[in-house]
């Protein structure tokens, strides 16, 4: 016995996208049949049949993608326009959604967002650890501490080792005069004090 999976759809003038909700679908077991006026989705005991589609689709250009929680199916329309529903014959021509007529004859220049993105990405130079110590996470932090340690005098090195070791990695001091006086206790946040 087959059941119909839950699905949603949305569209542009040139394409209708159908999202079929199937968890952890195995791509090799998903079967999709594209026909000029129909779509059949099958996976295990689940089946979705959409026919007749309102207008013909380009079966060669239509495609699908299997994801973790869903399967997305893209139906490329042979004739651009909007469908009134996902199935059923559509009378007359496909309804085109056109922009409201402007009060001015001047055309607005469209922003080329691809060019803007390319310009921003090319103008951004990659930051180094010296520019921003947060770049690179633990690896960068370890490199920074290694550089500090390598350039330090003997007292600073002793302070760094003693404070880091005794505090279980929660504190790092470079002041030997302060660290040599007593044991360095592990750092406790205010939240830790509230829990105690």
Helices and strands as residue ranges (DSSP letters): E 7-11, E 15-20, G 27-29, E 31-35, E 38-43, E 46-51, E 63-66, E 71-76, H 113-123, H 137-151, H 154-166, H 176-179, H 190-195
